[in-house]
Amino acid sequence: MNWLTSVTTVLQLLPSIITAIRAIEEAIPGKGLGEMKLAAIREILESASGQVSMIWPLIEKAIGVLIGLFNKTGVFTKS
């Protein structure tokens, strides 16, 4: 998969990734659980498509950026 295809795929997945992040955060609030929440998102996405593993590093980075943004803007509050 070339870089442009990878980036396009991650961008297309963003709405679903954001929905997954919000759902997991709502279901399991609190800090210190980020690794478990990230693992859950990965397992969910990989169960939907085995091809996710090929672009997981990009998805993981996107999730990190989104979580940082949500924390900075108050979408998620650190409790």
mmJSON file of the N, C-alpha and C atoms, coordinates in Angstrom:
{"data_MODEL":{"atom_site":{
"group_PDB":["ATOM","ATOM","ATOM","ATOM","ATOM","ATOM","ATOM","ATOM","ATOM","ATOM","ATOM","ATOM","ATOM","ATOM","ATOM","ATOM","ATOM","ATOM","ATOM","ATOM","ATOM","ATOM","ATOM","ATOM","ATOM","ATOM","ATOM","ATOM","ATOM","ATOM","ATOM","ATOM","ATOM","ATOM","ATOM","ATOM","ATOM","ATOM","ATOM","ATOM","ATOM","ATOM","ATOM","ATOM","ATOM","ATOM","ATOM","ATOM","ATOM","ATOM","ATOM","ATOM","ATOM","ATOM","ATOM","ATOM","ATOM","ATOM","ATOM","ATOM","ATOM","ATOM","ATOM","ATOM","ATOM","ATOM","ATOM","ATOM","ATOM","ATOM","ATOM","ATOM","ATOM","ATOM","ATOM","ATOM","ATOM","ATOM","ATOM","ATOM","ATOM","ATOM","ATOM","ATOM","ATOM","ATOM","ATOM","ATOM","ATOM","ATOM","ATOM","ATOM","ATOM","ATOM","ATOM","ATOM","ATOM","ATOM","ATOM","ATOM","ATOM","ATOM","ATOM","ATOM","ATOM","ATOM","ATOM","ATOM","ATOM","ATOM","ATOM","ATOM","ATOM","ATOM","ATOM","ATOM","ATOM","ATOM","ATOM","ATOM","ATOM","ATOM","ATOM","ATOM","ATOM","ATOM","ATOM","ATOM","ATOM","ATOM","ATOM","ATOM","ATOM","ATOM","ATOM","ATOM","ATOM","ATOM","ATOM","ATOM","ATOM","ATOM","ATOM","ATOM","ATOM","ATOM","ATOM","ATOM","ATOM","ATOM","ATOM","ATOM","ATOM","ATOM","ATOM","ATOM","ATOM","ATOM","ATOM","ATOM","ATOM","ATOM","ATOM","ATOM","ATOM","ATOM","ATOM","ATOM","ATOM","ATOM","ATOM","ATOM","ATOM","ATOM","ATOM","ATOM","ATOM","ATOM","ATOM","ATOM","ATOM","ATOM","ATOM","ATOM","ATOM","ATOM","ATOM","ATOM","ATOM","ATOM","ATOM","ATOM","ATOM","ATOM","ATOM","ATOM","ATOM","ATOM","ATOM","ATOM","ATOM","ATOM","ATOM","ATOM","ATOM","ATOM","ATOM","ATOM","ATOM","ATOM","ATOM","ATOM","ATOM","ATOM","ATOM","ATOM","ATOM","ATOM","ATOM","ATOM","ATOM","ATOM","ATOM","ATOM","ATOM","ATOM","ATOM","ATOM","ATOM","ATOM","ATOM","ATOM","ATOM","ATOM","ATOM","ATOM","ATOM"],
"id":[1,2,3,4,5,6,7,8,9,10,11,12,13,14,15,16,17,18,19,20,21,22,23,24,25,26,27,28,29,30,31,32,33,34,35,36,37,38,39,40,41,42,43,44,45,46,47,48,49,50,51,52,53,54,55,56,57,58,59,60,61,62,63,64,65,66,67,68,69,70,71,72,73,74,75,76,77,78,79,80,81,82,83,84,85,86,87,88,89,90,91,92,93,94,95,96,97,98,99,100,101,102,103,104,105,106,107,108,109,110,111,112,113,114,115,116,117,118,119,120,121,122,123,124,125,126,127,128,129,130,131,132,133,134,135,136,137,138,139,140,141,142,143,144,145,146,147,148,149,150,151,152,153,154,155,156,157,158,159,160,161,162,163,164,165,166,167,168,169,170,171,172,173,174,175,176,177,178,179,180,181,182,183,184,185,186,187,188,189,190,191,192,193,194,195,196,197,198,199,200,201,202,203,204,205,206,207,208,209,210,211,212,213,214,215,216,217,218,219,220,221,222,223,224,225,226,227,228,229,230,231,232,233,234,235,236,237],
"type_symbol":["N","C","C","N","C","C","N","C","C","N","C","C","N","C","C","N","C","C","N","C","C","N","C","C","N","C","C","N","C","C","N","C","C","N","C","C","N","C","C","N","C","C","N","C","C","N","C","C","N","C","C","N","C","C","N","C","C","N","C","C","N","C","C","N","C","C","N","C","C","N","C","C","N","C","C","N","C","C","N","C","C","N","C","C","N","C","C","N","C","C","N","C","C","N","C","C","N","C","C","N","C","C","N","C","C","N","C","C","N","C","C","N","C","C","N","C","C","N","C","C","N","C","C","N","C","C","N","C","C","N","C","C","N","C","C","N","C","C","N","C","C","N","C","C","N","C","C","N","C","C","N","C","C","N","C","C","N","C","C","N","C","C","N","C","C","N","C","C","N","C","C","N","C","C","N","C","C","N","C","C","N","C","C","N","C","C","N","C","C","N","C","C","N","C","C","N","C","C","N","C","C","N","C","C","N","C","C","N","C","C","N","C","C","N","C","C","N","C","C","N","C","C","N","C","C","N","C","C","N","C","C","N","C","C","N","C","C"],
"label_atom_id":["N","CA","C","N","CA","C","N","CA","C","N","CA","C","N","CA","C","N","CA","C","N","CA","C","N","CA","C","N","CA","C","N","CA","C","N","CA","C","N","CA","C","N","CA","C","N","CA","C","N","CA","C","N","CA","C","N","CA","C","N","CA","C","N","CA","C","N","CA","C","N","CA","C","N","CA","C","N","CA","C","N","CA","C","N","CA","C","N","CA","C","N","CA","C","N","CA","C","N","CA","C","N","CA","C","N","CA","C","N","CA","C","N","CA","C","N","CA","C","N","CA","C","N","CA","C","N","CA","C","N","CA","C","N","CA","C","N","CA","C","N","CA","C","N","CA","C","N","CA","C","N","CA","C","N","CA","C","N","CA","C","N","CA","C","N","CA","C","N","CA","C","N","CA","C","N","CA","C","N","CA","C","N","CA","C","N","CA","C","N","CA","C","N","CA","C","N","CA","C","N","CA","C","N","CA","C","N","CA","C","N","CA","C","N","CA","C","N","CA","C","N","CA","C","N","CA","C","N","CA","C","N","CA","C","N","CA","C","N","CA","C","N","CA","C","N","CA","C","N","CA","C","N","CA","C","N","CA","C","N","CA","C","N","CA","C","N","CA","C","N","CA","C","N","CA","C"],
"label_alt_id":[null,null,null,null,null,null,null,null,null,null,null,null,null,null,null,null,null,null,null,null,null,null,null,null,null,null,null,null,null,null,null,null,null,null,null,null,null,null,null,null,null,null,null,null,null,null,null,null,null,null,null,null,null,null,null,null,null,null,null,null,null,null,null,null,null,null,null,null,null,null,null,null,null,null,null,null,null,null,null,null,null,null,null,null,null,null,null,null,null,null,null,null,null,null,null,null,null,null,null,null,null,null,null,null,null,null,null,null,null,null,null,null,null,null,null,null,null,null,null,null,null,null,null,null,null,null,null,null,null,null,null,null,null,null,null,null,null,null,null,null,null,null,null,null,null,null,null,null,null,null,null,null,null,null,null,null,null,null,null,null,null,null,null,null,null,null,null,null,null,null,null,null,null,null,null,null,null,null,null,null,null,null,null,null,null,null,null,null,null,null,null,null,null,null,null,null,null,null,null,null,null,null,null,null,null,null,null,null,null,null,null,null,null,null,null,null,null,null,null,null,null,null,null,null,null,null,null,null,null,null,null,null,null,null,null,null,null],
"label_comp_id":["MET","MET","MET","ASN","ASN","ASN","TRP","TRP","TRP","LEU","LEU","LEU","THR","THR","THR","SER","SER","SER","VAL","VAL","VAL","THR","THR","THR","THR","THR","THR","VAL","VAL","VAL","LEU","LEU","LEU","GLN","GLN","GLN","LEU","LEU","LEU","LEU","LEU","LEU","PRO","PRO","PRO","SER","SER","SER","ILE","ILE","ILE","ILE","ILE","ILE","THR","THR","THR","ALA","ALA","ALA","ILE","ILE","ILE","ARG","ARG","ARG","ALA","ALA","ALA","ILE","ILE","ILE","GLU","GLU","GLU","GLU","GLU","GLU","ALA","ALA","ALA","ILE","ILE","ILE","PRO","PRO","PRO","GLY","GLY","GLY","LYS","LYS","LYS","GLY","GLY","GLY","LEU","LEU","LEU","GLY","GLY","GLY","GLU","GLU","GLU","MET","MET","MET","LYS","LYS","LYS","LEU","LEU","LEU","ALA","ALA","ALA","ALA","ALA","ALA","ILE","ILE","ILE","ARG","ARG","ARG","GLU","GLU","GLU","ILE","ILE","ILE","LEU","LEU","LEU","GLU","GLU","GLU","SER","SER","SER","ALA","ALA","ALA","SER","SER","SER","GLY","GLY","GLY","GLN","GLN","GLN","VAL","VAL","VAL","SER","SER","SER","MET","MET","MET","ILE","ILE","ILE","TRP","TRP","TRP","PRO","PRO","PRO","LEU","LEU","LEU","ILE","ILE","ILE","GLU","GLU","GLU","LYS","LYS","LYS","ALA","ALA","ALA","ILE","ILE","ILE","GLY","GLY","GLY","VAL","VAL","VAL","LEU","LEU","LEU","ILE","ILE","ILE","GLY","GLY","GLY","LEU","LEU","LEU","PHE","PHE","PHE","ASN","ASN","ASN","LYS","LYS","LYS","THR","THR","THR","GLY","GLY","GLY","VAL","VAL","VAL","PHE","PHE","PHE","THR","THR","THR","LYS","LYS","LYS","SER","SER","SER"],
"label_asym_id":["A","A","A","A","A","A","A","A","A","A","A","A","A","A","A","A","A","A","A","A","A","A","A","A","A","A","A","A","A","A","A","A","A","A","A","A","A","A","A","A","A","A","A","A","A","A","A","A","A","A","A","A","A","A","A","A","A","A","A","A","A","A","A","A","A","A","A","A","A","A","A","A","A","A","A","A","A","A","A","A","A","A","A","A","A","A","A","A","A","A","A","A","A","A","A","A","A","A","A","A","A","A","A","A","A","A","A","A","A","A","A","A","A","A","A","A","A","A","A","A","A","A","A","A","A","A","A","A","A","A","A","A","A","A","A","A","A","A","A","A","A","A","A","A","A","A","A","A","A","A","A","A","A","A","A","A","A","A","A","A","A","A","A","A","A","A","A","A","A","A","A","A","A","A","A","A","A","A","A","A","A","A","A","A","A","A","A","A","A","A","A","A","A","A","A","A","A","A","A","A","A","A","A","A","A","A","A","A","A","A","A","A","A","A","A","A","A","A","A","A","A","A","A","A","A","A","A","A","A","A","A","A","A","A","A","A","A"],
"label_entity_id":["1","1","1","1","1","1","1","1","1","1","1","1","1","1","1","1","1","1","1","1","1","1","1","1","1","1","1","1","1","1","1","1","1","1","1","1","1","1","1","1","1","1","1","1","1","1","1","1","1","1","1","1","1","1","1","1","1","1","1","1","1","1","1","1","1","1","1","1","1","1","1","1","1","1","1","1","1","1","1","1","1","1","1","1","1","1","1","1","1","1","1","1","1","1","1","1","1","1","1","1","1","1","1","1","1","1","1","1","1","1","1","1","1","1","1","1","1","1","1","1","1","1","1","1","1","1","1","1","1","1","1","1","1","1","1","1","1","1","1","1","1","1","1","1","1","1","1","1","1","1","1","1","1","1","1","1","1","1","1","1","1","1","1","1","1","1","1","1","1","1","1","1","1","1","1","1","1","1","1","1","1","1","1","1","1","1","1","1","1","1","1","1","1","1","1","1","1","1","1","1","1","1","1","1","1","1","1","1","1","1","1","1","1","1","1","1","1","1","1","1","1","1","1","1","1","1","1","1","1","1","1","1","1","1","1","1","1"],
"label_seq_id":[1,1,1,2,2,2,3,3,3,4,4,4,5,5,5,6,6,6,7,7,7,8,8,8,9,9,9,10,10,10,11,11,11,12,12,12,13,13,13,14,14,14,15,15,15,16,16,16,17,17,17,18,18,18,19,19,19,20,20,20,21,21,21,22,22,22,23,23,23,24,24,24,25,25,25,26,26,26,27,27,27,28,28,28,29,29,29,30,30,30,31,31,31,32,32,32,33,33,33,34,34,34,35,35,35,36,36,36,37,37,37,38,38,38,39,39,39,40,40,40,41,41,41,42,42,42,43,43,43,44,44,44,45,45,45,46,46,46,47,47,47,48,48,48,49,49,49,50,50,50,51,51,51,52,52,52,53,53,53,54,54,54,55,55,55,56,56,56,57,57,57,58,58,58,59,59,59,60,60,60,61,61,61,62,62,62,63,63,63,64,64,64,65,65,65,66,66,66,67,67,67,68,68,68,69,69,69,70,70,70,71,71,71,72,72,72,73,73,73,74,74,74,75,75,75,76,76,76,77,77,77,78,78,78,79,79,79],
"pdbx_PDB_ins_code":[null,null,null,null,null,null,null,null,null,null,null,null,null,null,null,null,null,null,null,null,null,null,null,null,null,null,null,null,null,null,null,null,null,null,null,null,null,null,null,null,null,null,null,null,null,null,null,null,null,null,null,null,null,null,null,null,null,null,null,null,null,null,null,null,null,null,null,null,null,null,null,null,null,null,null,null,null,null,null,null,null,null,null,null,null,null,null,null,null,null,null,null,null,null,null,null,null,null,null,null,null,null,null,null,null,null,null,null,null,null,null,null,null,null,null,null,null,null,null,null,null,null,null,null,null,null,null,null,null,null,null,null,null,null,null,null,null,null,null,null,null,null,null,null,null,null,null,null,null,null,null,null,null,null,null,null,null,null,null,null,null,null,null,null,null,null,null,null,null,null,null,null,null,null,null,null,null,null,null,null,null,null,null,null,null,null,null,null,null,null,null,null,null,null,null,null,null,null,null,null,null,null,null,null,null,null,null,null,null,null,null,null,null,null,null,null,null,null,null,null,null,null,null,null,null,null,null,null,null,null,null,null,null,null,null,null,null],
"Cartn_x":[0.863,0.0,0.911,0.708,1.545,1.074,1.899,1.619,0.334,0.026,-1.187,-2.433,-2.401,-3.518,-3.678,-2.561,-2.604,-3.21,-2.746,-3.261,-4.746,-5.131,-6.534,-7.398,-6.912,-7.658,-7.837,-6.778,-6.879,-7.848,-7.783,-8.704,-10.153,-10.368,-11.721,-12.221,-11.299,-11.665,-11.883,-11.43,-11.491,-12.869,-13.961,-15.264,-15.558,-15.219,-15.439,-14.505,-13.268,-12.305,-12.763,-13.219,-13.708,-14.911,-15.803,-16.968,-16.526,-15.559,-15.06,-14.395,-13.593,-12.926,-13.961,-14.953,-15.981,-16.777,-17.105,-17.884,-17.102,-15.831,-15.019,-14.799,-14.563,-14.367,-15.631,-16.778,-18.042,-18.281,-17.961,-18.188,-17.195,-15.947,-14.888,-14.163,-14.761,-14.119,-12.942,-12.133,-11.031,-9.68,-8.691,-7.349,-6.584,-5.469,-4.643,-5.074,-6.079,-6.596,-6.388,-5.577,-5.397,-4.91,-3.962,-3.437,-4.506,-5.334,-6.415,-7.453,-7.753,-8.731,-8.195,-6.916,-6.29,-6.296,-5.981,-5.992,-7.393,-8.398,-9.781,-10.134,-9.751,-10.022,-9.318,-8.065,-7.315,-8.002,-8.395,-9.053,-10.363,-11.116,-12.39,-12.145,-11.197,-10.916,-10.348,-9.454,-8.871,-9.892,-10.886,-11.921,-12.813,-12.904,-13.688,-12.918,-11.586,-10.768,-9.333,-8.833,-7.455,-6.456,-6.883,-5.99,-5.635,-6.362,-6.09,-4.666,-4.182,-2.843,-1.766,-2.02,-1.044,-0.896,-1.965,-1.908,-2.081,-1.999,-2.19,-1.28,-0.001,0.831,0.276,-0.293,-0.898,-2.171,-2.975,-4.204,-3.871,-2.877,-2.47,-1.995,-1.23,-0.754,-1.935,-2.874,-4.059,-4.86,-5.0,-5.724,-5.008,-3.694,-2.927,-3.126,-3.126,-3.345,-4.756,-5.734,-7.116,-7.307,-6.752,-6.875,-6.222,-5.039,-4.371,-5.224,-5.815,-6.678,-7.913,-8.541,-9.728,-9.395,-8.249,-7.841,-7.576,-6.882,-6.54,-7.76,-8.743,-9.912,-11.061,-10.866,-11.874,-12.967,-12.819,-13.8,-13.767,-12.568,-12.386,-11.771,-12.286,-11.699,-10.949,-9.784,-8.996,-9.52,-10.049,-10.63,-9.739],
"Cartn_y":[-1.17,0.0,1.234,2.123,3.324,4.343,5.346,6.3,7.072,7.429,8.194,7.359,6.108,5.208,5.034,4.898,4.738,5.962,7.133,8.371,8.533,8.272,8.386,7.428,6.227,5.239,5.699,6.198,6.678,7.846,8.763,9.905,9.455,8.447,7.925,7.233,6.669,5.984,6.927,8.178,9.106,9.209,9.366,9.437,8.187,7.03,5.79,5.691,6.136,6.124,7.054,8.238,9.199,8.624,7.991,7.368,6.283,5.481,4.421,4.998,6.038,6.682,7.201,7.907,8.478,7.38,6.316,5.226,4.535,4.288,3.628,4.552,5.824,6.787,6.916,6.872,6.951,5.683,4.543,3.269,3.039,3.501,3.278,4.601,5.484,6.78,6.639,7.649,7.688,7.653,8.133,8.158,6.904,6.67,5.518,4.251,4.351,3.182,3.288,4.256,4.527,3.343,2.585,1.44,0.386,0.154,-0.83,-0.353,0.939,1.49,1.427,1.744,1.671,0.235,-0.716,-2.13,-2.574,-2.068,-2.422,-1.904,-0.659,-0.11,-0.942,-1.302,-2.107,-3.448,-4.122,-5.42,-5.296,-4.248,-4.041,-3.818,-2.939,-2.659,-3.876,-4.61,-5.791,-6.903,-6.962,-7.98,-7.647,-6.361,-5.941,-6.176,-6.015,-6.209,-6.528,-7.629,-8.013,-7.05,-6.245,-5.289,-4.116,-3.956,-2.855,-2.96,-4.174,-4.34,-3.697,-3.618,-3.002,-1.506,-0.86,0.592,0.963,-0.036,0.248,1.356,1.392,2.485,3.881,4.03,5.318,5.59,4.556,4.697,5.028,4.331,4.566,6.009,6.501,7.893,8.862,8.593,9.444,9.467,8.315,8.245,9.085,8.999,9.796,11.287,11.705,13.111,13.532,12.717,13.034,13.116,12.156,12.162,13.421,13.76,14.982,16.215,16.28,17.405,17.446,16.289,16.23,16.668,16.249,16.648,18.149,18.695,20.122,21.021,20.561,21.397,21.145,20.208,19.944,18.975,18.357,17.348,16.209,15.809,14.834,15.588,15.347,15.949,14.868,15.225,14.267,14.251,13.087,12.98,12.178],
"Cartn_z":[0.0,0.0,0.0,-0.939,-0.989,0.061,0.287,1.36,1.144,-0.094,-0.369,-0.081,-0.46,-0.169,1.336,2.044,3.503,4.173,3.774,4.363,4.06,2.827,2.437,3.254,3.444,4.219,5.66,6.277,7.662,7.746,6.812,6.818,6.654,5.836,5.663,6.928,7.697,8.932,10.108,10.005,11.138,11.801,11.057,11.739,12.577,12.052,12.808,14.001,13.832,14.93,16.039,15.677,16.678,17.422,16.688,17.317,18.296,17.9,18.777,20.018,19.845,20.984,21.972,21.467,22.343,23.052,22.334,22.931,24.041,23.801,24.822,26.007,25.745,26.835,27.675,27.033,27.761,28.584,28.004,28.683,29.822,29.617,30.602,30.841,31.614,31.863,32.83,32.848,33.806,33.136,33.886,33.33,33.753,33.084,33.389,32.674,31.84,31.129,29.622,29.219,27.79,26.988,27.526,26.783,26.562,27.584,27.437,26.422,26.453,25.518,24.085,23.916,22.6,22.08,22.95,22.56,22.145,22.843,22.495,21.104,20.817,19.485,18.425,18.685,17.709,17.467,18.534,18.379,17.612,17.907,17.202,15.715,15.385,13.975,13.256,13.926,13.285,13.122,13.993,13.819,12.624,12.307,11.146,9.849,9.903,8.707,9.108,8.616,8.874,8.266,7.323,6.67,7.575,8.663,9.59,10.128,10.321,10.886,10.011,8.711,7.802,8.056,8.463,8.68,10.152,11.042,12.459,12.974,12.616,13.138,12.805,11.621,11.255,12.052,12.234,13.008,14.46,15.01,16.393,16.59,15.648,15.717,15.627,14.73,14.589,15.885,16.522,17.789,18.842,18.896,19.84,19.63,18.377,18.049,18.464,18.168,18.527,20.038,20.773,22.228,22.8,22.291,22.737,22.476,21.299,20.952,21.843,22.049,22.903,24.323,24.824,26.179,26.261,25.271,25.282,25.134,24.383,24.122,25.085,26.016,27.021,26.611,25.445,25.043,26.056,26.451,27.53,28.706,29.866,31.06,31.807,32.269,33.038,34.45,34.828,36.17,37.085],
"occupancy":[1.0,1.0,1.0,1.0,1.0,1.0,1.0,1.0,1.0,1.0,1.0,1.0,1.0,1.0,1.0,1.0,1.0,1.0,1.0,1.0,1.0,1.0,1.0,1.0,1.0,1.0,1.0,1.0,1.0,1.0,1.0,1.0,1.0,1.0,1.0,1.0,1.0,1.0,1.0,1.0,1.0,1.0,1.0,1.0,1.0,1.0,1.0,1.0,1.0,1.0,1.0,1.0,1.0,1.0,1.0,1.0,1.0,1.0,1.0,1.0,1.0,1.0,1.0,1.0,1.0,1.0,1.0,1.0,1.0,1.0,1.0,1.0,1.0,1.0,1.0,1.0,1.0,1.0,1.0,1.0,1.0,1.0,1.0,1.0,1.0,1.0,1.0,1.0,1.0,1.0,1.0,1.0,1.0,1.0,1.0,1.0,1.0,1.0,1.0,1.0,1.0,1.0,1.0,1.0,1.0,1.0,1.0,1.0,1.0,1.0,1.0,1.0,1.0,1.0,1.0,1.0,1.0,1.0,1.0,1.0,1.0,1.0,1.0,1.0,1.0,1.0,1.0,1.0,1.0,1.0,1.0,1.0,1.0,1.0,1.0,1.0,1.0,1.0,1.0,1.0,1.0,1.0,1.0,1.0,1.0,1.0,1.0,1.0,1.0,1.0,1.0,1.0,1.0,1.0,1.0,1.0,1.0,1.0,1.0,1.0,1.0,1.0,1.0,1.0,1.0,1.0,1.0,1.0,1.0,1.0,1.0,1.0,1.0,1.0,1.0,1.0,1.0,1.0,1.0,1.0,1.0,1.0,1.0,1.0,1.0,1.0,1.0,1.0,1.0,1.0,1.0,1.0,1.0,1.0,1.0,1.0,1.0,1.0,1.0,1.0,1.0,1.0,1.0,1.0,1.0,1.0,1.0,1.0,1.0,1.0,1.0,1.0,1.0,1.0,1.0,1.0,1.0,1.0,1.0,1.0,1.0,1.0,1.0,1.0,1.0,1.0,1.0,1.0,1.0,1.0,1.0,1.0,1.0,1.0,1.0,1.0,1.0],
"B_iso_or_equiv":[0.0,0.0,0.0,0.0,0.0,0.0,0.0,0.0,0.0,0.0,0.0,0.0,0.0,0.0,0.0,0.0,0.0,0.0,0.0,0.0,0.0,0.0,0.0,0.0,0.0,0.0,0.0,0.0,0.0,0.0,0.0,0.0,0.0,0.0,0.0,0.0,0.0,0.0,0.0,0.0,0.0,0.0,0.0,0.0,0.0,0.0,0.0,0.0,0.0,0.0,0.0,0.0,0.0,0.0,0.0,0.0,0.0,0.0,0.0,0.0,0.0,0.0,0.0,0.0,0.0,0.0,0.0,0.0,0.0,0.0,0.0,0.0,0.0,0.0,0.0,0.0,0.0,0.0,0.0,0.0,0.0,0.0,0.0,0.0,0.0,0.0,0.0,0.0,0.0,0.0,0.0,0.0,0.0,0.0,0.0,0.0,0.0,0.0,0.0,0.0,0.0,0.0,0.0,0.0,0.0,0.0,0.0,0.0,0.0,0.0,0.0,0.0,0.0,0.0,0.0,0.0,0.0,0.0,0.0,0.0,0.0,0.0,0.0,0.0,0.0,0.0,0.0,0.0,0.0,0.0,0.0,0.0,0.0,0.0,0.0,0.0,0.0,0.0,0.0,0.0,0.0,0.0,0.0,0.0,0.0,0.0,0.0,0.0,0.0,0.0,0.0,0.0,0.0,0.0,0.0,0.0,0.0,0.0,0.0,0.0,0.0,0.0,0.0,0.0,0.0,0.0,0.0,0.0,0.0,0.0,0.0,0.0,0.0,0.0,0.0,0.0,0.0,0.0,0.0,0.0,0.0,0.0,0.0,0.0,0.0,0.0,0.0,0.0,0.0,0.0,0.0,0.0,0.0,0.0,0.0,0.0,0.0,0.0,0.0,0.0,0.0,0.0,0.0,0.0,0.0,0.0,0.0,0.0,0.0,0.0,0.0,0.0,0.0,0.0,0.0,0.0,0.0,0.0,0.0,0.0,0.0,0.0,0.0,0.0,0.0,0.0,0.0,0.0,0.0,0.0,0.0,0.0,0.0,0.0,0.0,0.0,0.0],
"pdbx_formal_charge":[null,null,null,null,null,null,null,null,null,null,null,null,null,null,null,null,null,null,null,null,null,null,null,null,null,null,null,null,null,null,null,null,null,null,null,null,null,null,null,null,null,null,null,null,null,null,null,null,null,null,null,null,null,null,null,null,null,null,null,null,null,null,null,null,null,null,null,null,null,null,null,null,null,null,null,null,null,null,null,null,null,null,null,null,null,null,null,null,null,null,null,null,null,null,null,null,null,null,null,null,null,null,null,null,null,null,null,null,null,null,null,null,null,null,null,null,null,null,null,null,null,null,null,null,null,null,null,null,null,null,null,null,null,null,null,null,null,null,null,null,null,null,null,null,null,null,null,null,null,null,null,null,null,null,null,null,null,null,null,null,null,null,null,null,null,null,null,null,null,null,null,null,null,null,null,null,null,null,null,null,null,null,null,null,null,null,null,null,null,null,null,null,null,null,null,null,null,null,null,null,null,null,null,null,null,null,null,null,null,null,null,null,null,null,null,null,null,null,null,null,null,null,null,null,null,null,null,null,null,null,null,null,null,null,null,null,null],
"auth_seq_id":[1,1,1,2,2,2,3,3,3,4,4,4,5,5,5,6,6,6,7,7,7,8,8,8,9,9,9,10,10,10,11,11,11,12,12,12,13,13,13,14,14,14,15,15,15,16,16,16,17,17,17,18,18,18,19,19,19,20,20,20,21,21,21,22,22,22,23,23,23,24,24,24,25,25,25,26,26,26,27,27,27,28,28,28,29,29,29,30,30,30,31,31,31,32,32,32,33,33,33,34,34,34,35,35,35,36,36,36,37,37,37,38,38,38,39,39,39,40,40,40,41,41,41,42,42,42,43,43,43,44,44,44,45,45,45,46,46,46,47,47,47,48,48,48,49,49,49,50,50,50,51,51,51,52,52,52,53,53,53,54,54,54,55,55,55,56,56,56,57,57,57,58,58,58,59,59,59,60,60,60,61,61,61,62,62,62,63,63,63,64,64,64,65,65,65,66,66,66,67,67,67,68,68,68,69,69,69,70,70,70,71,71,71,72,72,72,73,73,73,74,74,74,75,75,75,76,76,76,77,77,77,78,78,78,79,79,79],
"auth_comp_id":["MET","MET","MET","ASN","ASN","ASN","TRP","TRP","TRP","LEU","LEU","LEU","THR","THR","THR","SER","SER","SER","VAL","VAL","VAL","THR","THR","THR","THR","THR","THR","VAL","VAL","VAL","LEU","LEU","LEU","GLN","GLN","GLN","LEU","LEU","LEU","LEU","LEU","LEU","PRO","PRO","PRO","SER","SER","SER","ILE","ILE","ILE","ILE","ILE","ILE","THR","THR","THR","ALA","ALA","ALA","ILE","ILE","ILE","ARG","ARG","ARG","ALA","ALA","ALA","ILE","ILE","ILE","GLU","GLU","GLU","GLU","GLU","GLU","ALA","ALA","ALA","ILE","ILE","ILE","PRO","PRO","PRO","GLY","GLY","GLY","LYS","LYS","LYS","GLY","GLY","GLY","LEU","LEU","LEU","GLY","GLY","GLY","GLU","GLU","GLU","MET","MET","MET","LYS","LYS","LYS","LEU","LEU","LEU","ALA","ALA","ALA","ALA","ALA","ALA","ILE","ILE","ILE","ARG","ARG","ARG","GLU","GLU","GLU","ILE","ILE","ILE","LEU","LEU","LEU","GLU","GLU","GLU","SER","SER","SER","ALA","ALA","ALA","SER","SER","SER","GLY","GLY","GLY","GLN","GLN","GLN","VAL","VAL","VAL","SER","SER","SER","MET","MET","MET","ILE","ILE","ILE","TRP","TRP","TRP","PRO","PRO","PRO","LEU","LEU","LEU","ILE","ILE","ILE","GLU","GLU","GLU","LYS","LYS","LYS","ALA","ALA","ALA","ILE","ILE","ILE","GLY","GLY","GLY","VAL","VAL","VAL","LEU","LEU","LEU","ILE","ILE","ILE","GLY","GLY","GLY","LEU","LEU","LEU","PHE","PHE","PHE","ASN","ASN","ASN","LYS","LYS","LYS","THR","THR","THR","GLY","GLY","GLY","VAL","VAL","VAL","PHE","PHE","PHE","THR","THR","THR","LYS","LYS","LYS","SER","SER","SER"],
"auth_asym_id":["A","A","A","A","A","A","A","A","A","A","A","A","A","A","A","A","A","A","A","A","A","A","A","A","A","A","A","A","A","A","A","A","A","A","A","A","A","A","A","A","A","A","A","A","A","A","A","A","A","A","A","A","A","A","A","A","A","A","A","A","A","A","A","A","A","A","A","A","A","A","A","A","A","A","A","A","A","A","A","A","A","A","A","A","A","A","A","A","A","A","A","A","A","A","A","A","A","A","A","A","A","A","A","A","A","A","A","A","A","A","A","A","A","A","A","A","A","A","A","A","A","A","A","A","A","A","A","A","A","A","A","A","A","A","A","A","A","A","A","A","A","A","A","A","A","A","A","A","A","A","A","A","A","A","A","A","A","A","A","A","A","A","A","A","A","A","A","A","A","A","A","A","A","A","A","A","A","A","A","A","A","A","A","A","A","A","A","A","A","A","A","A","A","A","A","A","A","A","A","A","A","A","A","A","A","A","A","A","A","A","A","A","A","A","A","A","A","A","A","A","A","A","A","A","A","A","A","A","A","A","A","A","A","A","A","A","A"],
"auth_atom_id":["N","CA","C","N","CA","C","N","CA","C","N","CA","C","N","CA","C","N","CA","C","N","CA","C","N","CA","C","N","CA","C","N","CA","C","N","CA","C","N","CA","C","N","CA","C","N","CA","C","N","CA","C","N","CA","C","N","CA","C","N","CA","C","N","CA","C","N","CA","C","N","CA","C","N","CA","C","N","CA","C","N","CA","C","N","CA","C","N","CA","C","N","CA","C","N","CA","C","N","CA","C","N","CA","C","N","CA","C","N","CA","C","N","CA","C","N","CA","C","N","CA","C","N","CA","C","N","CA","C","N","CA","C","N","CA","C","N","CA","C","N","CA","C","N","CA","C","N","CA","C","N","CA","C","N","CA","C","N","CA","C","N","CA","C","N","CA","C","N","CA","C","N","CA","C","N","CA","C","N","CA","C","N","CA","C","N","CA","C","N","CA","C","N","CA","C","N","CA","C","N","CA","C","N","CA","C","N","CA","C","N","CA","C","N","CA","C","N","CA","C","N","CA","C","N","CA","C","N","CA","C","N","CA","C","N","CA","C","N","CA","C","N","CA","C","N","CA","C","N","CA","C","N","CA","C","N","CA","C","N","CA","C","N","CA","C","N","CA","C","N","CA","C","N","CA","C"],
"pdbx_PDB_model_num":[1,1,1,1,1,1,1,1,1,1,1,1,1,1,1,1,1,1,1,1,1,1,1,1,1,1,1,1,1,1,1,1,1,1,1,1,1,1,1,1,1,1,1,1,1,1,1,1,1,1,1,1,1,1,1,1,1,1,1,1,1,1,1,1,1,1,1,1,1,1,1,1,1,1,1,1,1,1,1,1,1,1,1,1,1,1,1,1,1,1,1,1,1,1,1,1,1,1,1,1,1,1,1,1,1,1,1,1,1,1,1,1,1,1,1,1,1,1,1,1,1,1,1,1,1,1,1,1,1,1,1,1,1,1,1,1,1,1,1,1,1,1,1,1,1,1,1,1,1,1,1,1,1,1,1,1,1,1,1,1,1,1,1,1,1,1,1,1,1,1,1,1,1,1,1,1,1,1,1,1,1,1,1,1,1,1,1,1,1,1,1,1,1,1,1,1,1,1,1,1,1,1,1,1,1,1,1,1,1,1,1,1,1,1,1,1,1,1,1,1,1,1,1,1,1,1,1,1,1,1,1,1,1,1,1,1,1]
}}}
